[in-house]
Amino acid sequence: MNKRWFPIVLTLICGWALAQPSWTLPSQGGRPLMPDEWLFGQGQPYHFRKPASPNGLPLERRAPTPSEKAAIEKIQARFAGLPSKAFLLGDKRDIVWVEYKAPAHDESTFLSASIDKTVTAMSAGVALCEGKIALSTKAKDLLPELAQVDIGESTLRHNLMMASGTTRALDDSQSMTPEEHSSLVAGRINFMDLIQGRLGKRNGWSELPGERFSYKTQDPTLVGMMISAAYGMGGKHFRDWQDTHFFPKVRVGDRRIQGRDTVGYAWSEGNTRMTLRDWARFAIFVQEARQQNDCFGQYVRDATRTQIKSDQRFAKPYAGYGYLTWTDNADIPNSYSALGYGGQAIVWSTTSDKYFIVFSNNVSVSEIHSMAKLWLP
């Protein structure tokens, strides 16, 4: 390159880099922020809504043992000093302790953030065990709109592992830019537009699908589309599918709000609102299924153990990733987790029937673990 042009080119490159958005969602103190108006919000008018029903799994309450009481007191002390709004300690179908901070209360619905990715993963297991889809099914085979797009070559398994080989996420784990996010909420574009376009391209990746982990928006979104398409719904209405095929198995009982765009493609990477009771029912469902010797039980065991090494970009203690679930936790061995933006988490033990649930505004993974490991063995 001619030396007199080098400073100009460097200036253009640096200017382009600085102009790229690196954060779509709010932050505070350099950490993800889930403001109360999001955490307890009621979603968009076009989101899927389900009223409460009498069919929820009965949840028992039991008193803590003396050693559990000592652990709870330590958890309470840490919870009091953190911007967390609720935590729940469970053991099988027993709820041992629940605690809230205002404005949270027993009937609040809590936004999942990326805990919903694990909900999507478990939904995929139901579709797989009903024989409607295979881990080897390619996206383009179910969604012909993606036949000429790079992501169309990825399989269900690739996307469950966050390994579609397409556009990397921004610094907050979102693939969408602020402009794309605003356009999606306003209905000017939909999820298929995004995946057919920029988000479905390799954009500099040299690896094939399945070869490299990269945590991002489009892979779990595509999983929801693929399940819907496998049932003849054209990629849309995954939330309706979950309502008839998935949540009755979980046996949730309270009202539920789930994100989708204005034409019906599900926001299946992070937008389900449920009460703490129903999040406990989901945790129990996963825990109990994992112990069964059937198709779904085997799938859940696979989903909750490492399928690919994590790049640890967004969850440093986790060296592995299963199917839309975090594994190989350096802070809490013998566990697996569903994690969400701002400090939402379900952490399950693999050596007992205990699980820990927390919903927060602005809490780090290490702070979540400082509470969870006091409860889990």
N, C-alpha and C positions, 0 to 999 in steps of 0.2 A: 504493500500500500504506500502511496506517496505520503511522505511525512507531513506535508502541509495539510493533508486531508484528515490525518489521524485525530487531531483534537476535535474536529467538527463531528466526525463519526462517533467518537467517544461521548461527546456531549449529547448527541442524539440518542445513543443507546442508554446512557444514564437517565436522560429525561424521560424516555419511554418507560424504563424500569420504575422510576419514581412515580410515574403517572398511573401505574397499574394498581387497582384496589387490592389491598391485602387483608381487609377486614369488612365483612358484611354485617355481622352481628355485634351487639354492644359489648364493650369491655370496661373494666375498672381496675386500676392498679396493675395493668398489664395482664389481667386474668379475665376469662370469660365472665360476662355478667348476664344473669337471667333476672330482669326486673320483675317486680311483683305483678305488674300489669300483663306480663307474658305468662309468668308461672301460674297465676290464678285466673288468667283471662278466659273468655268464652269463645275464642276463635273467630273465624270469618263467617258471615251469614251463609255462605255456600258450603261450609264444612259439614261432614256427616255427623248426625246426632242420633243418639240412642237413649231413650228414657230408661229409668230404673225398672228392674223386674224382680219378681220374688224368687228367681232361680239361682241366686248366688250361692256359692259353696259356703256352708256353715263354717264360721271361724270360731274356735274356742279361745278362751282366755285362761291362762294359768299364772300362778304366782311364781316369781323367780326363786331359784334356789339361793342359799346364802352366797355361794361363789358368784352366781349370776348377778345378785344384787350388788355386790362389790364392783363388778364390771359395769353395771348400769350407772352407778354413781360416777364412775370415771367418764363414761360416755356423756352423761348429763353435763358434767363440768366442761368438757370440750365443746359440746353442742351449744352451751350457753355463750361461749366466746366466739362462735362462728356465725356468719350470715347464712345459717341453715334454718329452714322453716318447719321441718318435720322429720322424724325418724321412727322406724319401726323395727323391732327385734322379733324374729320369728323362729320357731322350732317345730318342724312338721306343720300341722294345721293349728298349732297353738300360737297365739299372739301373746308374747310375754311382756312386751312394753311398747307403748306408743306415746309420743310426745309432740306437741305442736307449739309454735310461736305465732303470735298474731302477725298477719291476719289469717293464718291457716287455722282450720278447724276440721272437725270430723267429716263434714260434708263437702269440703273443698275438693275440686278436681285439680290435679297437678299435671302440668305439661311435661311430657316425657323427655323432651329433647331427644338425644340419640339412644336412650333406652329403647325407643321405638324400633331401632334397627334390629335388636334382638327379638322383639315381637314379630317383625317381618321374617326373621330367620326361622322362628318356630312355625309361622304360618306356611313357609315354604316346605317344612317337613310334613305338614298335613297334606299338602298337595302332592308331594312326592309319594307318600304312603297310600294315597288314594289312587295312585297310578296315572295321574294326569300329566306329570312332568318328570323328567329325569335330571340328575345332576349334570349330565352331558348334553342336555338340550341347549342348542344355540339360540340366542335372542332373535336372530333373523328368521329362524324356523317358525317362531310364533308371531313375530311382529315384522311383516314384510316391509314396513316403512323403514326398517333398519338394514335392509339387504345390501345397500351400497354404503353403509356407514361402518367405520372401524369397530365400533362397539357391538355391531351385529354379529361379529365372529366370536364374541365372548359367550361362555356357557353360564348356566345357572350357578354352577359351582364357582366359576371365576368371580362372579359378582357377589356371591355370598362370602368370598374370601377378600373382597376389596381388591381384586386383581384383574379388572377389565382391561388394563393397559391404556386407559384414556386420561384426559386432562387432570392434572393434579389440583388439589384443593388450595384455597387461599389460606392465610395464616390462622383463620378461625375454624378450619376444617370444612367450610362451605365451598362448593365448587362455583356457585352462582355469584356473579358480581352484584354490587348494590343495585345497579340499574336493572339487571335481569330479575333480581328478587322483587323489586318494586313492580316491574312489568308483569310478573307472575301473579302477584297478589291482586293487581288491578285487572287481570284478565286479558291483557294485551297479548300475552304468549302463554303457552302451556308447557308441561313437562316434556311432551313429545317433541315440541319445537326445540327445546334445549338439547335433548339427547340426539335428535337428528342433526343438530348443528354443532356448535363448539364443544359441548360436553361429550359428544360421542366420538371425537377425533383423538388420534394418538398424540398429536401435538408434541413431537420430539421424542416420544418414547421409542426406544429401540427394542424392548422386550415384547414378546408375544403375550396375549392374555394368559394369566395364570402364573407368570414368571416373577412378578414383583408386586408386593403389597403397597397400596397407596390409599389411605383413608380419605373418603370423599363422598359427595352427595349422590352422584348419578348411579352408582352400583346398586345400593339398596332400593333406590327409586325404580330401577329397571327390574329388580326382583319382583316388586309388586305388580308391575306391568306384565311380566312373564306369567305369573300365576293367574292373573285375570284372563290373559289371552288363552291360557291352557284350558280354561273353563268356558271358552267361547264368548268372552266379554270384550274382546278387542283391545285389551290393555287398560281399559277404564274400569271404574267401579270396584276396585280392589277392596275398598272399605265395606261395600255391600257384601262382597264375598267373605270377608272376615266375619261379618255379622252372622252369616248363616253357616259357615264351615269351621271357623276357628274359635270365636269367643264362647259359643255354647260348650265347647270342650274345656275351656278354661273355667267356665262357670262363674263369670263375673255377674254382678247383680246391681250395680249402681249406674247412674247416668254416665254416658261416655260421649266425648267429642273427638273427632279425628279429622286431620287436615287432608284436604284434596284441593286441586285447582278448580277453576270455574267450569271446566268441561268434564271433570270426573277422574282425572289421573291422580292417584293417591300420593300424598306427601309422606311416603312410607319410610323415609329416612329419619324422621324425628318430629312427629306431630300427633301424638295421642294424649288425650287428657282423661284421667281416671282418678277416682278417690284412692286414698292410701289403702283402704280395704281391698279394692280391686287390684291394685299393684301387688298386694300380698297374695291374692289369689293367683295372679300370673306367676309369681315366684314359686308358689306351691306347685302349680301345674308343671313348670319346668323341672322342679326338683323331683316330683313323683314320676314324671315321664322318664326321666333319666335312669330310673331304677327298674324300668320294665324291659322284658326280653321280647320285644316285638319290633316291628319296623320303625315305629316312631321313637321308641326308646333308644334304638341303635343310632338313629339320626341325631337325637338330642345329645347322646354321648359324643358323637363326632363333632357336633356343633360347638360343644363346650370344651374341646381340647384342641391343641394347636394344629392347624392345617397349613399355616404359612407363618414365617417369621415377620413380626411387626418391624416397621422402621422407627418406632418409638417417637415419632414426631409429635403426636398429640397426647400420648399416654405413656410417659417414660418408664414407669415400673413394669409395663407389660411387654414382654419380649415376644409374645405370640398372639395369634388371632385364629379363632375357629371359624364359625359361620356367623358373621355379624355379631360376634361376642369376643371379649378380651380374655386372653389366657396368659399363662406363665407370669404370674404376678410375683415380682421379687419381694414386695412388702408382705404379702400374705400367700405363702405357698399353699398348694392344695385348695385353690379357689378359682372361680371364673366370674366375670363381671359384665354387666351392662352399664355403660357410662353415658352421661348426658351433659350437655353444655351448661356451665355455671355451677356444677356440683350435684347432679342427679345421679343416683347409683343404686343398683341392686348387686350385692356381692354374695355369692353362694359358696358354701363350703363343700368340698368333695369328700370329706371324711366324717361329716355329721349331717344332720338334717336342718342345720341352722342357716339363716340368711339375714342380711342386713339391708335395709332400705333407707335412703335419705334423699330429700329434695331441698335444694339450696338456691341462693342467689349468686354467690361469688366465692366459691370454695374450690380449692385445688384437689387433685387426685390424692396427694399425700395426706391432706387433712381428712379426706373421706376414709382413707385407710387407717388413720390414727384412731378413728372410732370403730371401724368395722372389725379390726383385728382384736379388739377387746371382747367382742362378742363371739367371733368365730374361733374354733379350736385351732 
